């Protein structure tokens, strides 16, 4: 299952310049913060998640999200699913 794509069609916004981290969703429809998507995926019964990165800063963000894993609560999950649909 692929949940995040890279490049211009990316669903994940990991670029801090584009997203200040103040919300879980970007202003554009069908876009969410990379950390939210990582938490969503790692909360599923998966044995591995392949997450792409375009910079060292993206790597730091992704490592932080994986280390401090807190699965999405029901409200966060529903909000993310609604935003992405």
MOUR-V793453 format. One record per run of one state. SS is the DSSP state (2 for helix, 1 for strand, 0 for the rest). FROM is the first residue (numbers start at 0). LEN is the number of residues. If there is no record, write none. Layout:
BEGIN
ss:SS from:FROM len:LEN
ss:SS from:FROM len:LEN
END
This chain:
BEGIN
ss:0 from:0 len:6
ss:2 from:6 len:3
ss:0 from:9 len:2
ss:1 from:11 len:2
ss:0 from:13 len:11
ss:1 from:24 len:1
ss:0 from:25 len:6
ss:1 from:31 len:2
ss:2 from:33 len:9
ss:0 from:42 len:13
ss:2 from:55 len:12
ss:0 from:67 len:6
ss:2 from:73 len:11
ss:0 from:84 len:1
END
